[in-house]
């Protein structure tokens, strides 16, 4: 270690540091350091180890103190020098002075686009403003609202000036007024368009942009439907039960509003209920006398590459509905020509049968069977449906002494039917004893029911009655009681119970699960009704008629559209697949044979009468109805609608007895 005068260098350094004088320390700061012009700012400082402090201009300000000023706009750095025993220190302080802000203004019209005459409101607000003036120089304040109306269409732009300490600013706002919309009237109609005496009608329409809607009655008096502030809406009015016939009344409705006046027209009629007479006239207009010619042997079919004319059982299969309508209309009107025509059709069917198999039974070619599997004869259920027409014809003719001139011909048909319809299938094929398809039971049951009435063969009568009772009970057991929404109705399945469970339909022709289509079920309903009318055989009773009537009212007629549906049950309770009714949707003509139920239910009869009234049953051409269904689509051969005429005519006559 190095020594100086006997003292180490380290000791000398230590003694020096212990007696060193510190330079001035401390701070200079503006409070606030950032401000808007016009606001005060204070410089505060405090310095230690200093005997003097001067600002950048050399002015002595002392080692501590404060100084307040209102500085101009600018960004300034200040320097201060402080000295003391330990030396000098330079301090810095920064201050930012901002200018005062320009005013901000928000002007807007609400709504920005509207129809003339609509109330418009100007709303405005500002920031940093002390005054605002409109385009005409009028002071309006720095915030507010102003409402007004104008009848001048077009777009208007206005500028507003707002000023404040920081200057002034200009803001533009605009609005657009469109011409007043003309009132509109839509969906003006009477429902139903054609009513019958005693029925109410509803007149309704929708309107828009209207302050008043009205019409004039037959006396010229104004009838006001609506009068209020302009708006859009719906109007409806329900008439009292119609008491007078009306051919074609025209109603003109007017609606007025800011955009002017508009009008629309509609029509309604009031007619009498169809009567047996008018129903017969409508039936005869369908030229049933030509139906005999529909049973023929001139259907061309290609067999083994060669076209041949055959006697197609399909024609009589379809004609069954026409025969049923003829017989019901005869029972209602007493017109014997109708019964004789049914007899002629049945005789024509008998005449074209041929024993193709050499087994003693007549056969008929079946184009549906041939197209399906190449087999030409013995199409069981087609022949059964054809036979149902023959059997009922025989029974109706032989029941009535007024038709005694036709009895011998009817007895000949009875013998034909027992041999070539019943024995052929009962004895030869033994198919009747275990039938499960519900409409097949209906077809064979109809044969048994009507042949039983006048048969002299006790063996056959026993077979007929056993089938009616046994298969009738199986059929009744398959009727699914539907109670959903208080329906108290029957759903008809395709198959009778197997193991106690009614089966669903599932085929290309009957694709809706859980129910059968209305057309095929008509054969089932006809058998049930006619069996009940014949005493019921201990199987069918009055409650069954009422439940089947409810089937039409609650299950077949859509609640929403008030149209006939094509399936027996159109509610979810009857099927897991009730979405779109994919078979024959809304085909009213398939109500044939279901209309037989109207004789037991006045409400159902009223529905059918109303339907036929709105179809203009007494005139042609027919108009498309507003409700229920257009019956222009009919079953092959055109028998469906005449069948309904006959069914309803019989119901009308029996309810009037």
C-alpha positions in Angstrom: 0.0 0.0 0.0 1.2 3.5 -0.8 1.6 6.1 2.0 1.8 9.8 1.9 3.3 11.5 5.0 2.7 8.2 6.7 -1.0 8.2 5.8 -2.3 5.7 3.3 -3.9 6.9 0.1 -7.1 4.9 0.9 -7.4 6.8 4.2 -6.9 10.1 2.4 -9.6 9.2 -0.2 -12.0 8.2 2.6 -11.5 11.5 4.5 -12.0 13.5 1.2 -15.3 11.8 0.4 -16.6 12.3 3.9 -16.2 16.1 3.6 -17.3 16.5 -0.2 -20.1 19.1 -0.9 -23.2 17.8 -2.8 -24.5 19.6 -6.0 -27.9 21.2 -5.9 -30.8 18.6 -6.2 -34.6 19.0 -6.4 -37.3 19.6 -9.0 -39.1 22.2 -11.2 -42.5 21.2 -12.5 -45.6 22.9 -14.0 -49.0 22.0 -12.5 -50.8 21.2 -14.7 -48.2 20.5 -17.3 -50.8 20.2 -20.1 -53.7 22.7 -20.2 -56.0 24.6 -22.5 -55.3 28.2 -23.2 -56.9 30.5 -20.7 -56.3 28.1 -17.8 -53.7 28.9 -15.1 -50.6 26.9 -14.6 -48.3 27.0 -11.6 -44.6 26.4 -11.6 -43.4 24.9 -8.3 -39.8 24.3 -7.4 -37.7 23.2 -4.5 -33.9 22.7 -4.6 -31.5 21.5 -1.9 -27.8 22.4 -1.6 -28.4 25.6 -3.5 -27.8 29.2 -2.6 -29.1 30.7 -5.9 -31.5 29.7 -8.7 -32.1 31.7 -11.8 -34.5 31.2 -14.7 -33.4 31.0 -18.3 -33.5 34.8 -18.5 -31.1 35.2 -15.6 -33.6 36.4 -13.1 -33.0 35.2 -9.5 -35.9 33.2 -8.3 -34.5 31.6 -5.1 -34.1 27.9 -4.3 -37.8 27.3 -3.7 -41.1 28.9 -4.6 -44.1 29.0 -7.0 -45.3 31.1 -9.8 -48.7 31.1 -11.4 -49.5 32.4 -14.9 -52.0 32.1 -17.7 -49.7 31.1 -20.6 -50.4 31.4 -24.3 -50.8 28.5 -26.7 -47.5 26.6 -27.1 -45.3 23.7 -26.2 -42.4 25.2 -24.1 -39.4 23.8 -22.4 -38.0 26.0 -19.5 -34.5 25.8 -18.0 -33.4 26.7 -14.5 -29.9 26.9 -13.1 -29.2 26.5 -9.4 -25.8 26.9 -7.7 -24.4 26.1 -4.3 -21.2 25.0 -2.5 -21.1 21.8 -4.4 -21.5 23.4 -7.8 -24.3 24.0 -10.3 -27.3 22.0 -11.6 -29.6 22.7 -14.6 -33.2 21.8 -14.2 -35.9 21.5 -17.0 -39.7 21.9 -16.9 -42.1 21.4 -19.8 -45.6 22.8 -20.4 -48.1 22.2 -23.2 -50.8 24.8 -23.7 -53.5 23.8 -26.2 -55.9 26.0 -28.1 -59.6 26.0 -27.2 -61.5 23.3 -29.2 -63.8 24.0 -32.1 -67.5 23.4 -31.4 -69.0 20.0 -32.3 -72.6 20.0 -33.4 -75.0 17.1 -34.1 -78.2 17.9 -36.1 -80.5 15.2 -37.5 -84.1 14.9 -38.7 -86.2 12.0 -37.5 -87.4 10.2 -39.6 -85.1 11.1 -42.4 -87.5 9.8 -45.0 -91.3 10.0 -44.6 -94.5 10.6 -46.3 -95.7 14.2 -46.7 -97.8 15.2 -43.7 -95.8 13.0 -41.4 -94.5 14.8 -38.3 -90.7 15.4 -38.6 -88.6 16.2 -35.6 -85.2 18.1 -35.7 -83.0 17.1 -32.8 -79.6 18.7 -32.0 -76.9 18.8 -29.4 -73.4 20.3 -29.2 -70.1 20.3 -27.5 -67.9 23.4 -26.9 -70.5 25.7 -28.3 -72.1 28.7 -26.8 -74.4 29.7 -29.6 -76.2 28.0 -32.6 -78.2 29.7 -35.3 -80.5 28.2 -38.0 -80.1 29.0 -41.7 -82.0 32.2 -41.2 -79.7 33.5 -38.5 -82.1 32.9 -35.6 -80.6 31.8 -32.3 -81.8 28.3 -31.5 -79.6 27.4 -28.5 -77.0 24.7 -28.2 -79.4 21.8 -27.9 -83.1 21.1 -28.4 -85.9 19.6 -30.6 -88.3 21.1 -33.1 -91.3 19.3 -34.6 -93.1 20.2 -37.8 -95.1 18.9 -40.8 -94.8 19.7 -44.4 -96.9 18.8 -47.5 -94.1 19.5 -50.0 -92.5 16.3 -51.3 -88.7 16.4 -52.0 -85.4 16.4 -50.3 -84.4 19.4 -48.1 -80.9 20.3 -46.9 -80.3 22.9 -44.1 -77.0 24.2 -42.6 -76.6 25.3 -39.0 -73.8 27.4 -37.5 -72.6 26.9 -34.0 -69.8 29.0 -32.3 -67.9 28.9 -29.1 -64.6 30.0 -27.5 -62.7 27.8 -30.0 -64.3 29.2 -33.1 -67.3 28.2 -35.2 -68.5 25.2 -37.2 -71.2 24.5 -39.8 -73.3 21.3 -39.8 -75.8 20.1 -42.5 -78.9 18.0 -42.0 -81.5 16.8 -44.5 -84.8 15.0 -44.8 -86.9 13.6 -47.7 -90.7 13.7 -48.0 -92.3 11.3 -50.4 -95.8 11.8 -51.9 -98.6 10.3 -49.9 -99.3 6.6 -50.7 -102.6 5.9 -52.3 -104.9 3.8 -50.1 -105.1 0.1 -51.0 -107.8 -2.5 -50.5 -106.9 -6.2 -50.7 -108.6 -9.6 -50.2 -112.1 -8.1 -50.4 -114.5 -11.1 -50.3 -117.6 -12.7 -48.9 -117.1 -16.1 -47.2 -118.8 -18.1 -48.4 -119.2 -16.3 -51.7 -122.5 -18.2 -52.2 -124.6 -18.9 -49.1 -127.9 -20.6 -48.8 -130.9 -19.3 -47.0 -130.4 -19.2 -43.2 -126.6 -19.1 -43.5 -124.4 -16.2 -42.4 -121.7 -14.7 -44.6 -118.6 -12.8 -43.6 -117.3 -9.8 -45.5 -113.7 -9.0 -45.0 -110.8 -7.0 -46.5 -107.5 -5.5 -45.6 -106.6 -1.9 -46.1 -103.5 0.4 -46.0 -102.8 4.1 -46.0 -106.4 4.8 -45.1 -108.2 7.2 -42.8 -111.7 6.0 -43.7 -113.2 3.0 -45.4 -116.9 2.8 -46.4 -119.5 1.6 -48.8 -123.1 2.5 -49.8 -126.1 0.2 -49.2 -128.8 -0.4 -51.7 -130.6 2.7 -50.4 -127.6 4.9 -51.1 -126.7 5.4 -47.4 -123.1 5.5 -46.4 -121.9 2.7 -44.2 -118.6 3.5 -42.5 -116.4 0.5 -41.8 -113.4 2.4 -40.4 -112.6 6.0 -39.7 -109.5 7.1 -37.7 -106.0 8.3 -38.1 -104.3 6.9 -41.2 -103.2 3.3 -40.7 -103.2 -0.2 -42.1 -105.6 -2.8 -40.8 -108.2 -5.5 -41.4 -112.0 -5.2 -41.3 -114.6 -8.0 -41.1 -118.3 -8.1 -40.7 -120.7 -11.0 -40.3 -124.2 -10.9 -41.7 -127.4 -12.0 -40.0 -128.7 -15.4 -41.3 -129.6 -14.7 -44.9 -133.4 -14.5 -45.4 -133.7 -13.6 -49.0 -132.4 -15.0 -52.3 -129.8 -12.9 -53.9 -128.7 -13.6 -57.5 -125.4 -11.7 -57.7 -125.0 -8.7 -55.4 -122.1 -6.3 -56.1 -120.5 -4.5 -53.2 -118.1 -1.6 -53.8 -115.9 -0.6 -50.9 -114.0 2.8 -50.8 -111.0 3.7 -48.8 -109.6 7.3 -48.6 -106.4 8.7 -47.1 -103.8 11.4 -47.7 -102.9 9.8 -51.0 -106.5 9.9 -52.4 -109.4 7.5 -52.8 -109.4 3.9 -54.0 -112.2 1.3 -54.4 -112.6 -2.4 -54.9 -115.6 -4.6 -55.6 -116.8 -8.1 -54.6 -119.9 -10.2 -55.1 -122.1 -12.6 -53.2 -125.1 -14.7 -53.8 -127.8 -16.4 -51.7 -129.4 -19.5 -53.0 -131.8 -22.2 -51.9 -130.6 -25.4 -50.4 -130.3 -28.3 -52.8 -133.5 -30.3 -52.8 -134.1 -33.8 -54.0 -135.4 -32.3 -57.2 -132.4 -30.1 -57.9 -130.0 -32.9 -56.9 -131.8 -35.2 -59.3 -131.5 -32.6 -62.0 -127.8 -32.2 -61.3 -127.4 -36.0 -61.4 -129.2 -36.4 -64.7 -127.1 -33.6 -66.1 -124.1 -36.0 -65.8 -125.8 -38.2 -68.5 -125.9 -41.4 -66.5 -127.7 -43.1 -69.4 -124.3 -43.4 -71.0 -122.9 -45.4 -68.2 -124.2 -48.7 -69.7 -121.9 -48.2 -72.6 -119.0 -47.8 -70.1 -119.2 -51.6 -69.5 -117.8 -53.1 -72.7 -115.3 -55.5 -74.2 -113.3 -53.0 -76.2 -110.4 -52.2 -74.0 -107.2 -52.7 -76.0 -104.4 -54.6 -74.3 -101.2 -55.9 -75.8 -100.9 -59.7 -75.0 -98.0 -61.7 -76.4 -97.1 -58.8 -78.7 -100.6 -58.6 -80.2 -103.3 -56.0 -79.4 -106.5 -57.6 -78.2 -109.8 -56.1 -77.0 -110.8 -57.4 -73.6 -113.7 -57.1 -71.2 -112.2 -55.2 -68.3 -113.6 -55.7 -64.8 -112.2 -52.3 -63.9 -115.1 -50.6 -65.7 -117.7 -52.2 -63.4 -115.3 -51.7 -60.4 -115.6 -48.0 -61.0 -119.3 -48.1 -62.0 -120.2 -49.3 -58.5 -120.3 -45.7 -57.2 -122.6 -44.7 -60.1 -124.9 -47.6 -59.3 -125.0 -46.7 -55.6 -125.9 -43.1 -56.5 -128.6 -44.3 -58.9 -130.2 -46.5 -56.2 -130.0 -43.8 -53.5 -131.5 -41.2 -55.8 -134.3 -43.7 -56.7 -135.1 -44.2 -53.1 -135.2 -40.5 -52.6 -137.1 -39.4 -55.7 -139.1 -42.5 -56.7 -137.9 -42.1 -60.3 -138.1 -45.8 -61.4 -135.9 -45.1 -64.5 -133.0 -44.7 -62.2 -133.4 -48.2 -60.7 -133.9 -49.7 -64.2 -130.7 -48.0 -65.3 -128.8 -49.6 -62.4 -130.3 -52.9 -63.5 -129.1 -52.4 -67.1 -125.6 -51.7 -66.0 -125.5 -54.9 -63.8 -126.9 -56.9 -66.7 -124.3 -55.6 -69.0 -121.6 -56.6 -66.6 -123.1 -60.1 -66.4 -123.2 -60.3 -70.2 -119.5 -59.7 -70.7 -118.4 -62.4 -68.3 -116.7 -65.5 -69.8 -115.7 -68.9 -68.4 -112.0 -68.6 -69.3 -111.0 -71.4 -66.9 -113.6 -74.0 -67.7 -114.6 -74.3 -64.1 -118.2 -73.2 -64.4 -117.6 -69.7 -63.1 -117.6 -66.5 -65.2 -114.4 -64.5 -65.4 -113.5 -60.9 -66.3 -110.1 -59.7 -67.6 -108.3 -57.2 -65.2 -106.0 -54.7 -66.7 -104.6 -53.6 -63.3 -103.8 -57.2 -62.4 -102.3 -57.9 -65.8 -100.1 -54.8 -65.5 -99.1 -55.8 -62.0 -98.1 -59.5 -62.4 -99.1 -60.6 -65.9 -102.2 -62.5 -64.6 -105.3 -61.8 -66.7 -108.2 -63.1 -64.6 -109.5 -63.6 -61.1 -108.8 -60.2 -59.7 -110.5 -60.9 -56.4 -111.3 -57.5 -54.8 -112.0 -55.9 -58.2 -114.7 -58.5 -58.9 -116.0 -58.0 -55.3 -116.5 -54.3 -55.8 -118.2 -54.9 -59.1 -120.4 -57.5 -57.4 -121.4 -55.1 -54.7 -123.1 -53.0 -57.3 -125.0 -56.0 -58.7 -126.0 -57.2 -55.2 -127.4 -53.9 -54.1 -129.3 -53.4 -57.4 -131.0 -56.8 -57.0 -132.0 -56.0 -53.4 -133.4 -52.5 -54.1 -135.4 -53.8 -57.1 -136.8 -56.8 -55.3 -137.6 -54.8 -52.1 -140.0 -52.5 -54.0 -143.4 -53.6 -55.3 -143.5 -50.6 -57.5 -140.7 -52.2 -59.5 -142.5 -55.5 -60.0 -142.0 -55.3 -63.7 -138.3 -55.6 -63.1 -138.5 -58.4 -60.6 -137.9 -61.3 -63.0 -134.7 -59.7 -64.3 -133.6 -58.9 -60.8 -134.1 -62.6 -59.7 -132.0 -63.6 -62.7 -129.2 -61.3 -61.5 -129.6 -62.8 -58.0 -128.9 -66.2 -59.3 -125.9 -64.9 -61.3 -124.5 -63.1 -58.3 -124.8 -66.1 -56.0 -123.1 -68.4 -58.5 -120.5 -66.3 -60.2 -119.7 -63.8 -57.4 -120.3 -65.5 -54.1 -119.8 -69.2 -54.7 -116.9 -68.5 -57.0 -114.9 -66.9 -54.3 -116.4 -68.5 -51.2 -116.3 -72.1 -52.4 -113.5 -72.1 -54.9 -110.9 -69.8 -53.3 -112.2 -69.8 -49.7 -111.0 -66.2 -49.3 -114.0 -64.8 -47.4 -113.5 -66.4 -44.0 -110.2 -64.7 -43.0 -110.4 -61.3 -44.7 -108.5 -58.6 -42.9 -108.3 -55.7 -45.3 -111.0 -53.4 -44.1 -112.3 -52.2 -47.5 -112.2 -55.8 -48.8 -114.5 -56.7 -45.8 -116.7 -53.7 -46.9 -117.0 -54.9 -50.5 -117.7 -58.6 -49.7 -119.9 -57.5 -46.8 -122.1 -55.4 -49.1 -122.5 -58.5 -51.4 -123.5 -60.7 -48.5 -125.8 -58.1 -47.0 -127.9 -57.5 -50.2 -127.9 -61.1 -51.5 -129.1 -62.3 -48.1 -132.3 -60.2 -48.4 -133.8 -62.3 -51.2 -131.8 -65.5 -51.3 -133.8 -68.8 -51.2 -130.8 -70.9 -50.5 -130.5 -71.5 -46.8 -126.9 -72.6 -47.0 -126.0 -69.4 -48.7 -128.1 -67.3 -46.3 -126.1 -68.9 -43.4 -122.9 -68.0 -45.2 -124.0 -64.4 -45.8 -125.1 -63.9 -42.2 -122.0 -65.5 -40.7 -119.8 -63.2 -42.8 -121.8 -60.1 -41.9 -121.6 -60.9 -38.2 -118.1 -62.3 -37.9 -116.2 -60.2 -40.4 -118.4 -57.2 -39.4 -117.2 -57.6 -35.8 -113.6 -57.9 -37.0 -114.1 -54.7 -39.0 -115.7 -52.9 -36.1 -112.8 -53.9 -33.8 -110.4 -52.3 -36.2 -112.1 -48.9 -36.0 -109.7 -46.8 -33.8 -111.6 -44.6 -31.4 -110.1 -41.1 -31.6 -110.8 -38.8 -28.7 -108.2 -36.1 -29.3 -109.8 -32.6 -29.0 -113.1 -34.2 -28.2 -113.4 -35.7 -31.6 -115.3 -38.9 -30.6 -114.6 -40.3 -34.0 -113.3 -43.3 -35.8 -110.0 -43.7 -37.7 -110.2 -46.5 -40.3 -107.0 -48.5 -40.6 -106.1 -50.5 -43.7 -106.1 -53.8 -42.0 -108.2 -55.4 -39.3 -106.5 -56.4 -36.1 -103.8 -59.0 -36.2 -103.1 -60.1 -32.6 -105.4 -57.4 -31.4 -103.5 -54.6 -33.0 -104.8 -52.7 -36.1 -102.2 -52.5 -38.7 -101.1 -49.6 -40.8 -101.1 -49.1 -44.6 -97.7 -49.1 -46.2 -97.7 -49.6 -50.0 -97.1 -47.6 -53.1 -100.8 -47.0 -53.5 -101.6 -46.4 -49.8 -98.5 -44.7 -48.5 -99.8 -42.9 -45.5 -99.2 -44.8 -42.3 -101.9 -45.1 -39.6 -104.9 -44.6 -41.8 -106.5 -45.3 -45.1 -107.5 -42.9 -47.9 -111.1 -41.6 -48.0 -111.8 -43.2 -51.3 -111.1 -46.9 -50.4 -112.6 -46.3 -46.9 -115.9 -45.4 -48.7 -116.5 -49.1 -49.4 -116.1 -49.7 -45.6 -118.4 -46.9 -44.6 -121.1 -48.0 -47.1 -121.1 -51.5 -45.7 -121.4 -50.2 -42.1 -124.2 -47.8 -43.0 -126.2 -50.3 -45.0 -125.8 -52.9 -42.3 -127.0 -50.6 -39.7 -130.0 -49.6 -41.8 -130.7 -53.4 -42.1 -130.9 -53.7 -38.4 -127.2 -53.8 -37.5 -126.9 -57.6 -37.1 -125.9 -57.1 -33.5 -122.7 -55.4 -34.7 -123.3 -51.8 -35.7 -125.4 -49.4 -33.8 -126.4 -45.7 -33.9 -123.3 -44.6 -32.0 -121.2 -46.0 -34.8 -123.0 -43.7 -37.2 -122.4 -40.7 -35.1 -118.7 -41.5 -34.6 -118.3 -41.9 -38.3 -120.1 -38.6 -38.9 -117.6 -37.0 -36.5 -114.8 -38.6 -38.6 -115.8 -36.3 -41.4 -116.3 -33.3 -39.3 -113.3 -33.7 -37.0 -110.7 -35.8 -38.9 -111.3 -35.5 -42.6 -112.2 -31.8 -42.7 -109.0 -29.7 -42.0 -109.6 -27.3 -39.1 -107.3 -24.7 -40.7 -108.3 -24.8 -44.3 -111.9 -26.1 -44.0 -111.3 -28.5 -46.9 -111.9 -32.2 -47.3 -108.7 -34.1 -46.9 -107.9 -37.3 -48.7 -107.1 -39.4 -45.7 -109.6 -40.6 -43.1 -107.6 -39.0 -40.3 -105.8 -35.7 -40.7 -104.6 -35.1 -37.2 -101.5 -36.2 -35.4 -103.3 -38.5 -33.1 -103.9 -40.9 -36.0 -100.4 -41.2 -37.4 -96.8 -40.3 -36.9 -96.6 -39.3 -40.5 -99.4 -36.7 -40.9 -97.3 -34.0 -42.6 -98.4 -33.4 -46.1 -101.3 -35.8 -47.0 -99.3 -37.3 -50.0 -102.2 -39.4 -51.5 -105.2 -37.5 -53.0 -105.1 -34.1 -51.4 -108.3 -32.2 -51.0 -110.4 -34.3 -53.4 -113.9 -33.7 -52.5 -115.4 -36.2 -54.9 -114.0 -38.9 -52.7 -116.7 -38.1 -50.2 -118.9 -40.5 -52.2 -120.5 -43.0 -49.9 -119.3 -41.0 -46.8 -122.1 -38.7 -47.7 -124.5 -41.5 -46.6 -123.7 -40.5 -43.0 -125.5 -37.2 -43.5 -128.9 -38.9 -42.9 -127.9 -39.5 -39.3 -126.4 -36.1 -38.5 -128.1 -32.8 -39.3 -124.8 -30.8 -38.9 -123.0 -33.0 -41.4 -125.9 -32.7 -43.8 -125.7 -29.0 -43.4 -122.0 -29.2 -44.3 -122.7 -31.2 -47.4 -125.6 -29.0 -48.5 -123.5 -25.9 -48.1 -120.7 -27.5 -50.1 -123.1 -28.4 -52.9 -124.7 -24.9 -52.8 -121.3 -23.2 -53.2 -120.7 -25.6 -56.1 -123.7 -24.1 -57.9 -125.2 -27.5 -58.2 -128.1 -26.2 -60.2 -126.2 -24.4 -62.9 -123.2 -24.8 -65.2 -120.4 -24.0 -65.6 -119.3 -24.6 -62.0 -117.1 -22.1 -60.2 -114.2 -23.0 -58.0 -115.5 -22.7 -54.4 -113.9 -20.7 -51.7 -114.2 -23.3 -49.0 -114.3 -27.1 -48.6 -113.2 -28.3 -52.0 -113.4 -28.2 -55.8 -115.2 -31.3 -56.8 -114.1 -31.1 -60.4 -111.7 -33.9 -59.8 -113.7 -37.1 -59.8 -113.1 -40.8 -59.7 -112.5 -42.6 -63.0 -115.7 -42.8 -65.1 -117.1 -39.6 -63.5 -119.2 -41.5 -60.9 -118.0 -39.8 -57.7 -119.9 -36.6 -57.8 -123.2 -38.2 -59.0 -122.8 -40.7 -56.2 -122.7 -37.8 -53.7 -125.8 -36.2 -55.3 -127.6 -39.5 -54.7 -126.3 -40.0 -51.2 -127.3 -36.5 -50.2 -130.7 -36.6 -51.9 -131.5 -39.7 -49.8 -130.3 -38.0 -46.7 -132.5 -34.9 -47.5 -135.6 -37.0 -48.1 -135.1 -39.1 -44.9 -134.5 -36.0 -42.7 -137.7 -34.5 -44.0 -139.8 -37.6 -43.3 
